[in-house]
Amino acid sequence: MSGRGSVSAWCIDHPVATLLLTFALVLLGVIAFPRLPIAPLPEAEFPTIQVTAQLPGASPETMASSVATPLEVQFSAIPGMTQMTSSSALGSTNLTLQFTLNKSIDTAAQEVQAAINTAAGRLPADLPSLPTWRKVNPADSPVLILSVSSSLIPGTELSDATETILARQLSQIEGVGQVYITGQQRPAIRVQAAPEKLAALGLTLADIRQAVQQTSLNLAKGALYGKDSISTLSSNDQLFKPQDYTQLIVSYKNGAPVQLKDVARVVAGSENAYVKAWSGDQQGVNIAIFRQPGANIVDTVDRIQRELPRLQEMLPASVDVSVLNDRTRTIRASLHEVELTLLIAVLLVVAVMALFLRQLSATLIVSAVLGVSLIASFAMMYLFGFSLNNLTLVAIVVAVGFVVDDAIVVVENIHRHLEAGQGMREAAIKGSGEIGFTVVSISFSLVAAFIPLLFMGGVVGRLFKEFALTATATILISVVVSLTLAPTLAALFMRAPTHNPHQKPGFGERLLASYERGLRKALAHQRLMLGVFGLTLALAVVGYILIPKGFFPVQDTAFALGTTEAAADISYPDMVEKHLQLAKIVGADPAVLAFSHSVGVSGSNQTIANGRFWISLKPRSERDVSVSEFIDRLRPKLAKVPGIVLYLRAGQDINLSSGPSRSQYQYVLKSNDGELLNTWTQRLTEKLRSNPAFRDMSNDLQLGGSVTHIDIDRSAAARFGLTTADVDQALYDAFGQRQISEYQTEVNQYKVILELDAQQRGKAESLAYFYLRSPLTNEMVPLSALAKVSAPRMGPLSISHDGMFPAANLSFNLASGVALGDAVSMLDQAKKEIGMPASIIGSFQGAAQAFQSSLANQPWLILAALVAVYIILGVLYESFVHPLTIISTLPSAGIGALLLLWMMGQDFSIMALIGIVLLIGIVKKNGILLVDFALQAQREQGLSPQEAIYEACITRFRPIIMTTLAALLGALPLIGPMFQGPPLGIGMLTAGIVLAIMITPFITSVMQEVFRTVPVALKESAYALGGTTWEVVWDIVLPYTRSAVVGGVFLGLGRALGETMAVTFVLGNAHQFSASLMMPSSSIASVIANEFNEAYTDLHRSALIALGFLLFVVTFIVLALARLMLSRLSRKEGL
């Protein structure tokens, strides 16, 4: 090929235009780079809405049945909802609704609001307000957590200042999305009644409630419209201070007024008396700040940091605002390290060029192509709306080896023509023309390997979409630049190398001589090389099956989250005391930079028996342990505090849990029978606690709460003209922290709370002073005349639902070295060993659920990448056989990658899967270089196939080694000590590439000869058997394949079909089941979805077995045909 008339030739003839267009490409990249958002990971919206309902004083059972259930019935009809969970505790219900990824969160929010409005008529009449909702994204974490503390002012004042000044100002900063306050004690006025005084005066709590509601108002009053002016009317109808309320007249007795101060204390307190938070050892609150979708995290945090001094001045002097956790601290560090890794990779690649070409101009040309391609990729990222994050930058780091491949192949071929004595311009035109098709083949087949990544489902698929598209765009840009800029610069600056006859052979020449000797031995021992190929194929399949499977490696984000759990009936003061003991242990650890903790009912924390810890660690260079090691070190120290457990987990960029979790992984059990569920949940928890592979195993049942039951005698109540509702209302007034009124200021609204005084409301004996007024006789009736008070019994602190069914959530961490895939198998085995009933359905949630989904797709993703590469190569070469020759180089690379994972004790995670896909693209390049040259040599030089493949191996050895070393050194920094970002695991590329360098050139030469002679061997076999080639294929090859596939499928088909038939029957009769169970059909469908999943799992396992059988059969057939071919060659040599 002369290359005349090609794009490269045009660019060589128009150097000014080429250079200006290249400059424009670089300019676009330079302009785009500072405009790219910065984030830890790509945007992965996980449409989720959290609904909260408050009814202070209502029991968990009341909240679950009267609040959660009506809402769940309406929410279950919303289309696109994938999961609905709820947790009901004393006075509150939290529901979490998750939707499909293609569901608009705004549309979902409108449908949720409509469902709340529809359910309003079925909710309790005394619900203070309708349930509220907010949009959340579990895959997003706070960019900044501020700790606000003070040692002088009360907690209520601190919380009020935090909410009215700090939080509102922060929410107005550009880039800030939602702002949440945790551990907040909102100010309130508390009316604490004395029951004995009320009884003595013949009054009830209802009298106080009505007096407050009628005498403290804020209503419209109108205006005076005079002839000359208008005057607005105002009054002192609203009360703002506790002392103002003490003068209220509750009633009259014997003509004398009874003021509120005569029967109650009125004090300034908090809206919830059972919540408290600390920043270190001082009281405080936390502010969690989230960014707006698409906002630059670093810029947003920088704006907040600039505003903090101004906001600090607006707060009382004793209030201190400090940064508890700055997410950008690790983001900046990891991005800096990735950028450093990119620089190191580029320098290593340039060093490879200098080592082999030993010419400054050639090295600079390759470096220029590399720089232009990488810079231009930023413009493509900006066009696609991507961000600068760990995955996109790692994609660029990995792409360094790919990008330089094209330039190396072009420049090396031009260099070879210059060595042959051609002129600069002629060598550039001819060299680029010869290699143009090869460059396109390499790049297009490499892009084909990324195509399956674009079709990965779920949040994981969204994360890696940016990774795949960034790498693809960079590679395609490099194709254009390599075929335009590289030949142009070569024609202008690249000189023919000068040879000194006395100069010693360079490194490349010595390596080539060694390879040539090895190649002759490989071609002389083709049976051995075929055996090596078969062995690598078998080991790759077996290695993939046996290696432990994982999801994402645990990151070190210098942040740990903790959840505390104490005895279900613990008192609030005891809980505070135990939390302070834990705080001393946490604060004493040398790795801790700052920490905060809270107890009581606040936000996601629904019971007094639970609390929260937020722990920020020092930068990695300043501590001697990782975050996982820190948790392991702290665990035995924390266990010494009796009566409470602190469950810690590492904060992660990728958080797939729908809500707060005690540990890294979750498993949910659900059943129709709540009692049965509780029994077996405890048994499974104890079984798994005895397994050392599981750490921090717990469940959320909390069944040990204390319940004092009041048995109302309806007949006795009716004799006094009283009803059950009257009794409930009176009890609610006394013990429910009932919100009876509110008052408004210019900046906020505050509640007025009615309750018994502190000494009476915590004792069952206070019920003896409890009186109701009979509407028939107007006399005071003691509660003892209407009801019996039983001794306290055990009851749940919270009630969980999943898809409207009673549910229990198990949380756990894994011991060091335990793969998630192994844990999944051990959990399933534990269920079988304890004999868990089939009526209890279990499924993983969050990261473990995503792991199961990704595990099912892994083999098909690898197969899809192979098929995509095969199709692209088949189209390019117009051949069914040549792509097989190229793909035959892959097993050796796979063995190297799996071997490195095994040696380093790592799981085959999602990132390892991405590494395998990248290996498919990298290693097949060597095969393309050899096959393409061999075919060209056969066409243009008339060489025999054996001579052509030998010549291709020798001629293309230098570009193969250069491009492979470039890919190797480009990926090497990812496993070096300089890469301290998230442990993405792509460093496994290096081992695969190393083994590919050692084996691929030899295997390719032999496999090219094997696949060339397969048709001939088939014809000879057909002739010997007296039939046609297709008859041989039909009678010999297909039976093996059919047996493997059919045998594998039937291993699991029986159970799968049985379960599918059962599920189909239930679906067909869903309406009858719905009527009998009084549940919507959608809920029944959620139950049997687990059965579908088991049936699918069986079919998937059978398909994998069939695939394994098929691979071994194909290997056997290839070896058998090769043996026929070698026998034929041996006979010819004998002749």
N, C-alpha and C positions, 0 to 999 in steps of 0.2 A: 504494500500500500504506500503510495507516495504521500498521501495526506493533503494533496492539492484540492482546493475547493471545500475543505473542511472549515469548521468554526475556528480551529486553532490557526490554520493558514491565514484566514482573514485577519485575525488579531495580530499575527506576526507582521502582516502587511500594513496594519493600521495601529502602530504602537501608541500614538498619542491618544487616540480614542479609547484604546484598551486601558491605558493608565488613568485617564480621566474618569472612566466608568468605575474603575476599581476604587479611585479616590472617593467617588460619590457613595459607593457601598460602605466604605470605612466611615465616612462622615455621618451617614445615617445611623450606624452602630454607635458612634461616639455620642451623638445627640440622644439616642434612645437609652443608653446605659443609665444615666443619672435619673431618668424618669421611670425606671422600672421599680415597682413596689418591692419591699423587702419583707420576707416572711420566713418562718422556720420551714414550712412545707407549703405545697400548692393549696389553693382554695379547694375545700372539699365540703360544700354545704350538705348538711345532713338534716333535712327538714324535720324539725322537732318542735312541739309546742308543749309547754308545761302549764297546767291549770291548777289553781290553788283556791280552796274554799275554806273559810274560817267560821267556826261556831264555837266560841270559847266555852269551855266546860262540858262539851258533849263528849261522851265516851267513844272509844274506838269503834265499838259495835254500832253505835248510833251514827257516827260519821260514815261508816262503811255502807250501812243499809239505807239511810235516809238521804245521804249526800252523794257518795261515790256511785252507788248503783244507778240512780236516775240519770246521772251524767253519763255513765258508761253506756247505758241503753241508747242514748241519743248519739254519742260519739261513734258507736259501732256502725252506724249507718253512713258515716263519712267515707266517700270513695278514696282509694289510694292509701288508706291507713294500714301499715304493716304490723304495728305493735301498739298495744294499749295496756299500760300498767298503772296501778294506783296503790297508794299507801295511806291508810287512815290511822290517825293517832288521836290523843286527847285534844279535842278542839280544832283539828285541822285535817284536811285531805289534800294530798298532792297527786295529780294525775299526769302521766307523761304519754304523749301521743307521738308516734313516729310514723313518717310517711315515706312513700317511695321516692327515690332520688329525683325522678322527673316531675314530682309534684311541686307546684309553686307554693312557697311558704306563705305568700300573701293570700293566695286562694284558700289554702288550708286554714289560715287564721280567720278568714271570713266565715268559713263553714263551721269552725269551732264556736265562734261567737253566736251564729245562728242556732247551733245545737244547745248552747247555754240558755239562750232566750226561750227555746222550746221547752227545756227542762225546768225552767224557773217555777212553773206552777206546781211541780212535784217536789220541790225543795222545801225544807222547814220554813214556816212563816217567820220565825224569829231569827233567821239568818241575817246578820248585820248588813251584808251587801251581797250582790250576786258574785259568783266565782269570777276570778280574774285570770287572765292568761298572758303569757309572754313567749316570744320566739326565742329559742335557744339553738345552739349548734354544738352538740357534744364533741365534735371534732375540733372545736376551737377552745383555747384556754385563755385566761386573763393575760393581757400583755403587761399589766402592772398591778401589784397589790400593795396598797398603802396601809400603814398602821398608824392610827391616831390615838394618842394616849395622853394622860394627865394624872398627876399625883395629887392635885389640889381640888379640882372641881368635881361635882358628883357625876356619876355615869350618865344620868339623864341629860344634864346640860351638855356633856361631851357629845352624846349621840345627836342632840338637837343641832348643835353647831356643825357637826359633821354633815348632817343631812341638808340643812338649810343653806349653809355657806359652801362647804367644800364639794359635796357631791353634785350640787346643781351647777356650780361653776365648771367643774370638770366635764360634765356632760355636754357643755357648749363648745369645748375645744375641738378643733377640726380633726377628724379621724376617729374621735371617741364614739363608741356605740353605746352599749348599756353599762350602767354603773350600779353596782350592788353593794349594800352595806350589810355586813354580818356581825352578829353579836350586839345588835342595836337595842338600846333601852329608850324607847320613845317616851317623852314626858307625858304624864297623865295625872289627873286628880282622882284620888282614890277615897271613896266614902266607905269607912269601915264601921259597920253597925255593931252595937252591943245587944245581943239577943235578949239578955235578961232585962235590960232597960225597956226594950220595946214591949216585951211581954207584960211588964209592970204597968205600962201606960196603955195597954190594949192596942198597940200598933203592930204593923207588920212591915217587912221589907218592901212590899208593894207600895205602901204609903210613902216611903222615902223615894222610891223610883218615880212615882207619879209627881211628887212635889218637885223633884229636880227637873223632870222633863217639862213641867208646865211653867217653871219660873226662870229657866235659863234658856233663852231662845235668841235667834238671830233672824228675824223675819222682815219682810218689806213693810214700810210704814207710809210710803208716799211722800208728797211734797205739798207745800202751800203755794198755790198759783195766784199771786196777787196782781193788781193792776200794774204795778211798777216793777215788781221783782218776783222771783221764785225762790222759795226757801225749802231745802230738803229737811225732812223730819228724821230725827235720830233719838235713841233712848238708851238707857242703861239696862236693856232687857237681857244682856248677855253677861255672865259672870266669868271672870278670868283667874281668880286667885282662890286658894283653899279657904282663906278667912271670909271671903264673900259668901261662900256656900254655908258657912256655919250659922248665918243669920236666917236662913230659910225656915219658914214656918211649915212644919209637917202636918200639924193638926191642932185642934183645940181640945183641952180637957178641963172641964169645970169652968169654962170661960177663959182659961189661961192658955196662951199660945205655947205649943211645944216646938221649940226650935231644933234644927238638925244637930246642933252641938249638944243637945240634951240626950240624944240617943246614939250618936256616932261621932267618930273622929274623922276629920277631913284633912288629908295630908297630900303633899306633893310627892308623887311616886312615878313609877314607870307603867307603861301599858301592859307589860308582861313582867310580873314580879319574879319570875323564875328563869332569868337569862342573865349571863354575865360573860364578859370577854376580857382578855388581857393581852397586852403587847409586852412580851418578855415577862417582867414581874410587876408591871403597872397595869391598871385597868385601862381598857381601850376598846376600840372597834376597828374592823378592817374594811377597806374599800377595794373591791375587785373591779378593775376597769377592763372592758372588752373593746376591741377595735370595731369599726364599721367594716362590713365586707369589702375587700379590695383595698383597704387603706394600708399605707406603708407603715409597718409596725414601728420601725426605728424612728421615722419622722414623727409619728404620733406620740411615742414615748418622749422624744426630745421636746416636743411642744409642751407636754405635761410637766416635764422637769423644769422648763423655763417659767411656767406659771406658778409652780409651787411656792417660791419665795413670796410672791404677791399674795397668794391665798393664805399663807402662814400669817401674814400681817393682819389679815381680816379676822383671825381666830383669837380667842383669849390668850393672854401671854403665857399661861401655864400649859397650853396645849402644844404637843410636839407631833409633827407629821414626819414619819420616816418611811423609807421604801423597804417593805418586807421582802418582796420578790420582784425583780426586774427581768422580765422574759427576754428583753433584748440583750441582756448581759451574755447569755449563752449563745443567742443568735449571732451577735456580733463576733464572738469568739469562734464559733463554728464556721461562719461564713468567711472570716479572715483565714482560718486554717484551710478551708476549701480553696480559697483564692491562692494561698501559698502553695497548696498541693498542685493547683493548675500551673503555677509558675514553675514549680519543680518538674512537673511532667513535660512542660514545653522545653525546658533546658535539657532534660535527659534525651528527649527526642532529637533535639538539635545536635547533641553530642553523638548520637548514633549516626546522623548524616555525615558529620565531620569524620568520624572514624572510618566509614566505609568509602565515602566518595573522595576524601582527602583533597577537597577543592573548596576554597572559600566561597566562590561565586555560586556553586551548586548548593552549598549549605544555606547561603543567604536566600536563595530563591525559594527553597523549601520552607524556610522560616517565614518568608514574606507571605506565601500562600497560607501557611498555618495562621499567622496573625490576622490576615484579612478575613479568613473564614470564621475565626472565633469572634472577631469584633462585629462582623456582619450578622452573626447569629443573634446578637442583642437586639438588632432592629427587628428580626423576625419574632423574637420573644415579645417585644413591645406590640407588634402588629397583632399577635395572637392573644394579647391581654394576660401574659404570664407574669410571674414575679421572679425576683432573684431569691431563690431558696436553696436549701441543701440538695434537693433532688435535681433541679434544673442545672445547678452548678456542677454536681457530680456527673450529670449527663454530658456537660461540656468537657469535663476532665476526661471521661471515658472516650468522648469523641475525638480527643486530641490524637489518639492512635489511629482512629479511622480517617480523620481529616488528612493527616500527613501521608496516609497510604497512597491516596490519589497523586499527591505531588511527588512522592518518592518514585512511584511507578513511571510517571511521565519524565521526570528529571533523570532518572537512572537510564531510561531508554535513550534519551537524547545524549547523555554522557557516553553511552556505549557506541553510538554512531560517531561522536566526536573522536573516540578512541580509534575508530576504524578509519579516520582520516578525512571525514567529510567536513565541509565548512559549517560555520555557526548557524547560518540561516537554513541551509539545507538539512542539517542534522535536527534542528528544531522542528521543521515541517515534517520530515519523514518520521522522526522519533515520536512526535505527538500523534501523527496520523496512524501509525502502527498500533499504538497502545490505546487509542481513543475508545474502541469498543470494549477493551478489557476494563478500562476505568469505569465505564458505564455499567458493565456487568457486575463488577465488584460492588459499586455503590447501590445499584438497584436491588441486588440480592440482599445486601445488608439492610436496606430500608425495609425489604420484605420481612426480615426477621422481627422488625419492630411492629409490624401491622397487628399481630395478635394482641400486643399490649394495649392497643387502642380500643379493643373490644372487651377488656376485663371489666367485670361488673362490680357494682357496689362502690363504697367509698374508696376502697383500694384502687379500683379502676380509675376513679377520678384523680387520685393522687398521682398515678403513674402516666396519666395522659400527657401531662406537661413534660415529664421525663422523656417519653417516647417521641413526642413532637419536637422537643428541643434538639434531641440527638439527630432525628431525621432531618430537620431543617439545616442543622450544621453540616451534615454529610452531603446533602444536596447542594448547598452553597459551595462546599469544597470541590464538588465535581465541576461546577461551572468555573470556579477560579483556577483549578488545576489545568483545565483545557483551554483557558484563555490567558491568564496572567503568567503562568509558569512558562509556556512556550515563548511568549513575548519577551520575558526577561532573559530566557536562555539564549534567544537569538541576538539579544543586545549585549549580554555580559559574559556568557559562559564560553570559556576557552577550552580548546583541546588540551587534555592533560599531557604534561611532559614526562617522558619515561627516561630514567637514568638506568643504563644497563647494569651499573654496579649497585643499584639500590636493592636492598633486601626486600623480599616479598612482604607486603603488608598483611595486616590481620585478616582482611577479607580474602586475599589470595590463599593464605595458609588454610583458612577455614574451608574455602572452596575445594582445595586439593584433598582435604580430609573427607569432605562430603562425596567427592567423586569416587574415592576408593570405597566408601561405604555404599554408594549407589550401585556399583558393580556387584558387590557382594549381595545386596538386596535383590537385584534382578537375577542373580545366579541362584538364589535360594527363595524362589517365589512361594514355595509351599510354606516355608517358615513365616514369611511376611503375611500370608493369608491366615496362618494360625494366629499371628499377633493381632490381626484385624478381628478375627472371630473372638479372641480372648477379650479384647478391649470392648467389643460390643456387648458380650455377655456380662463382663464386670460392670459396665456402665448401667445396664438394666438392673442387675442384682444390687449394685451399690445404691441406686436411687430407691429401690424398694426397702433396703435395710437401714438407710441413714435416718436418724431421728428428724421428724418434721417439726418446724416451728412457724411462728407468724412473723412478728417483728422483734428484732433484738431490743432489750431493755435499754433505753437511752439514759444518759446521765445529764439531766437538765439542771442539776444543782438545786433541786426542789423536791420535797417529800410531803405527802399528804397523809393525815392520820385521822382515824375514827376511833373514839373510845366507847367501850361498852361496860357498864357496871350491872349489878344486880337489878332486876326489873323493878323492885320495890324500894330502891335506894331513895333516901331523902335528898332534897336539894342541897342543904348544908354539907352533908357527907360527900356528895358528888363534887362540890366545889373543893373540899379538902383533898380528895384523892387526885383531882386534876392538878392542884398545885404541887403535889408530890411528884407527879409525872413531869411537870414542867421543870422542876429542879434537875431531874435526871437529863432531860433533853438539853437544857441550857448549859449543862456542864460538859457536854461532848465538845472536843476541840474542833470538830468539823462544822459546827453550827455557826452561821453568821448572824441570823436573827430568827425569831419564831413568835408565833401568836397562837392563842387557843381560846376556846369558848365552850360554855356549857349551857344547857337549857334549850327551850323551844325557840328556834330562830331559823328562818329560811328552810333549808333541806333537813335540818335537825328537828325531829318531831317529838322527841321525848326527853325527859330530864335524865334518863339513864344513859344518854349518848352525848358525846361531845366531839369537837373537831380540833385538829392541830394543823398548822401550816408552818413548815420548817424550811427556811432558806439556808443553803449550805455555802461555804466559801468557794471561790473559784477552784477548779480542779487542780491548778498548780499549787494551791495553798493548803490542800488537804491530802492526807495519805490514803484515803479510801474513796471508792466510787460510791454513788448513792445507794446501790444495792448492798455493798459491804457495810456502809454506815447503818443501814436498817438491821443487818445481821448482828452488828456489834451492839446495837442498842437493845435488841430484843430481850436478851437474858437480864439486862439491868432493869428494864421496865417490868419484867415478870415478877420482880421482888415486891412491887406495890400490891398489897392484897386487895381483892374485891373489885378490881378493874383491869381491863385489857386495852392496850393501845395497838390498833392494827395500822401499820405503816405501809405505804406503797410509793414507788418512785413516780414523780410527775412526768408525764409523757406528752410529746407533741401530738401524737396520734392517740386520741382518746375516743373509743367507740362505745363507751358505756352510756346508757340513756340517762343516768343520774349518778348521784354520789355513791361510791362503792368503798367497802372496807379494804378490798384487796385488788390485785391486778385482773383477776379473771372471775367470771360469774357463771353460775349454773342455776337454772330455775326449775322447780318442781311445782306441778299444779294438778289439782284433782277436784272432783265434785264434792268429795267428803273431806271437810276441813279437819276433823279429828284424826282421820286416817292419815291425812297429809302431815299433820304435826308429828304423829308417832314415827312415821318412816323417815321424815326429814331428820329427826334427832338420831335415828339409827344410822342413816347414811353419813351424817356429820361425824359421829363417833368412829365409824369404820374408816373414814378417810383421815381422821386425825391420827389414827394408828399407823398410817402409811408415811414414812419419812420423806417421800417425794413431795408431799403437800405441806405448805407452811401457812400459818395464820388462818386455818380453816375455821369458818364460822357460818352461822345462818342468822336470819333476821326475825326469827319467830318471837323472841322475848315474851315467853308465856308466863313468867313468874311475877307479873304485876299483881298488886293487891286490889281487890274489888269488894267494896262493902255494899251488900244488896239490901234494898228496902222493898219489902213486900207490902203493897198497898191493899187494904181491905176496902174494896169498892162499895160494898153494902154499908159499911160503917161511915164511909165518907159521904155517901148519898143521904144518910140520916141528918147530916149537918149541912146539906146543900152544897157540898164540895164535890169536885170531880178529880180524876187523875191528872188532868191538865193543871188544875189549881195547885196540886202538890208538886208537880214537876216545875211549875213556874216559881213557886216559893223556894224550892231547892236550888234552882238556877240562880235566883237572886242572892242566895247565901254563899254558894260554893263555886259558881261558874265564872267568876271575874267578869260579870255581865257589864257590857257597855251600854249605859243608860242614857248618855247624852254626849255632846261634843261642843267644843267652842273653837272659834276661828280667830286667828290673828292675821296680820298682813302677810305672813310668810308661811303659815302652816295651819293644820287642823289637829286638835288634840282631843282625847277621849276622857270621859268621866266614867269611872269604874265603881260598881257597887259590889260589896262583899262583906262578910263578917270580919270582926277584928282579928288580928293575927293570932291571938291566943286561943280563939274558939274555932277558927275554920280548919285547923289541922287535926281536930280530935273528934272521934265518933261520939264522945260524951256531950258535945255541944248540941247534938240532936235532941237532947232532953229539954233544952231551953227553946226548942223550935215550936212556934205556934202559928196557926192559921186562923183567920177570922171567918166565922160561919155567916154566910149571907142571910140565913133564916133567923138566927137569934142575935146576930151581931156580937156574939161572945167569942172569946179566944179558945181555940181547940188545940190541945197539944198533939204533936205528931204521933205520940205513942198511942193515942186513941184511934188513929186512922191506919197505922202501919206498924210492922215489926221490922226491926233492924237486925240483920243477921251478922254473924262474925265475919271478918274479912276472909275472902277466898282468893284463889289464884285466877288470874285472867290475863289476856294479852295486852301488851302496851301498844301494839300496832297490828293492823290487819292489812295484808297485801293481796292484791288481785292482779292477775295477768290474763287479759282477754276475758274479763268478767268472772273468772274462776279463782277460788282461793289458791294462793301461791306462796311459796317459800323460796327465798333466794340464798344460795350458798356462794360464799366468796372465798377465794384462796389465792395464795402466791405459790410459786414453785421453788423447790430447793435448787441450789446451784448445780448446773449440769443436767437438769431434767428438762426434756423437750416437751412442748405443749402437746404434740401429737401423742407422746407416751402417756402424759397425764390424762388425755381424753380416753385412751384405751383402759387405763387403770380405773378411771371413774366408772366406765361402763362395766368393767369386771366386778367392781365393788357392789354395784346394784344387783348383779346376778348372784353374788355370794351371799348377800343378806336376804335374797328372795323378795325384792321389792315388787308389790302387786302391779299388774299391767294397767290398772286403773289410774296409777300415778304416772303422769307423763313428764319427762325431763328433757330439757334442751339448754344448750349453751346460749349465752347472751354476750353482747359486746365483742371484745377482741376474740374470744374463743369461738363465738358463732361465725365471725368473719374468717377465722382460721379454717373451720370446717368447710366453709364455702370455697375458700381458695384451694384447699387440699383436693377437693373434688375436681377442680378445674385445672390443676397443675399438669397432669399428663396430656390433657387435650391442648393446653396452651403450648407446650413444647412440640407436640405433634403438629399443631397449626403452624408454628413457626417453620418447621421442616417442610411442610407441604407448600407454604407460601414461597420459601426459597426454591423448592423444586420447580414450582410452576414458573417462576420468573426465569430461572436458568433454562428450563425447557423451551420457553418462548424465545429467549435470546439465542440459544444454540440450535433450535429446531431439531431437538433430539430427545428421546426418552432415556437414553443411556448415559450421556455425558453428565447430566445433573447427579446421577447416582455416584459417579466417580468422585465428584466434588464433595457430596454429602458423606461419603465413606470416610472422610478425614475427621468427622466430628466425635466418634466415640473416644478417641484418645484424649481429646480435650476434656470431655466429660469426666473421664477417669481422674485426670489431674485435679479438676475442681472439687470433685467429691472427696478425693484423698486429702486435700488441704483442709476441707471442712472437718473431716474425721480427725485429723491430726491436731487441729486447734480446738476440738471439742465443741464445735458450733453446730447448730441445727440447720437443716435445709429450710431456710426461711423464705419469705416473699422476695427479699433482696437477693438471695441465692438463686431463686428462680429467674429473676431478671438477669443475673450474671450468666446463667446458662443460655438464655436467649441471646445475650450479647456474644457469648462464645460461638454460638451458631453463626453469627454474622462475621466474627473475626476469622475463625479458623478456615471457613470455606473459601476465604480469599486466596489462600495458598493453592487450593485446588483449581480455582479459576485461572490463576496466573499460569499454571502448568498446562491445563487442558487447552486454554485459548492459544497458547504458543504452539503446542503440538499440532493442533488442527491447522493453524496457519502455516506451519512448516510443511505439513503434508500437502496442502493446496499449492503453495508457492514454490517450494523447493523439491517437491516430488519425493520426500523421504518416506521410508516405510513407517508403519505405526510404531514399531519398537525403536527405530532410530529417532523418530520425532519426539517421543516421550523422553528418551534419554537426552536429546539435545535441549528439550524444554527444561528439564531438571537442572542441567548445567547452566544454561543461559539465564534462567529466571531465579537461580539460587540467591544471587545477591539482593534483588528486590524483595524476595520472600523473607530472607533473614532481616533485612532492614525494616520492612513493614511490620513483621512480627515482633521484632525487638522494640519498635516504636510503640506498638500496642501494649507490649509487656511493661515497658518502662512508664508508659502513660498511666497504667493502672497500679503500678507498684506503690506509689505514694499513698494509695488508699488504705494499705494495710500497714504502713510504716508508723512509727511513733509520732510523726509530725501531724498525722490526721487524727485530731481529738474531737471531731464533730460527732454526729450520731453514728453509731456502729452499723453502717449500712451494708457491710458484708460484700461489697463488689470486689474487694481485693482477691477473692477466689479466682478472678479472671487470670491472675498471674500464674497460678499453678497450672491451669488449663492450657495457657499459652506456652508455658515451658515444655510441658509434655508434648504439645502439638509440634513445637519446633523440633523435638527429638525424633518424632515418629512420622509426622504427616508427609514430608517429602518422599520418604521411602514407601509408605503405604499407597500414596497417590500413584506413583509410577507403576506399582504392581496392579492396583485395582483398575487403572486405565487399560492395562493389557488384558486383565480378566474380563471386564465388561465388553471389550472389543471382540473377544473370542467366544463369549457366551452364545451368540447366535450360531456361530460355526459349530460349537460343541453340541448344541441342540440338534442341528441338522445331522451331524454324524451319528448321534444317538438314535435319531429317527430312522436314519438309513440302516443302522445295525438292527433295529427292532422291526424293520419292514413297515414303517408307518410314516406319517407326516409330522412336522414339527408341532403343530397344534394338537395332534393326538397325544404326543409325548407330554405336553404341558397338561392336557386334560386328564390323562391317566395317572401321571406320577406327581405333578406339583400340586394340583388343586385338591386331591384327597387329603394331603397333609394339612393344607390351609383350612379346609372345611372342618376337619376333625378338631383342630386347635380352637377355632372360633366356637363351634357348636359345643364342644366339651366344656370350655370355659364358661359360656353363658348358662348352661344347664346346672352348673354348680350352685348358683343362687337363684335361678329362675323360679323354682318351686315355691320357696317362701315369699319371694317378691310378688308372684301372681296371687298367692293366697291372701296376702295383706292388701293388695290392690283390690281384689274382689270384695273383701270385707269393707274397705273404705268406700268403694262404689255403692255398696248396699246402704251404708249409712247416709251417703250423700243423696241417694235416691229417695230416702225416707226422712230427709232432714226436717221437713215441716212437722211430721208426726213426733219426732224426737223433740223438736222445739216446743211443741205444745205440752208434751209431758214434763219436760224439764223447766218450762216457763222461762226459756232463754231464746234469744234470737238465733236464727239459723247461722248468721255470721260467726257467732261464738262457738257453735258446734263445729263449724268448719275449721276454726282455729285449733280445736282439740285434735281432730283427726288429721290435721296437717302434719303432725308428728309421725303418724302411720305412713303417710305418703313419703315422708323423708326417709323412713326406714326401708320402705320398698325401693326407693330410688337408690339408697345406699347399697342395697344388695345387687341391684342391676349394675351400678357403677363398679362395684367390686368384681362382679363377674366379667364386665367388659375389660377391666384391667388384667384379670387373669388371662382372658382371651388374647389381649394385646401382647402379654408376655409370651404366651405359647406361639403367637404368630411371629414375634421377633426371632425366637429360637428356630422356628421352622424355616423362616427366610434365611437365617444364617446357615442352617444345614443345607438348604438348597444351593445357596451361593457356593459353599465349600464343595458340594458334590459336583456342581457344574465346573468349578475350577479344577477339580481333580480330572474330569473328562478332558478339559482343555490342556492340562499339563501332560496327560498321557498322550494326547495327540502330538504335542510338541516333542515329547521324548521319542516317539516313533519316528518323527521327521528327522530328529538329530541322529537317530540310529541309522537311518538310511544315508 
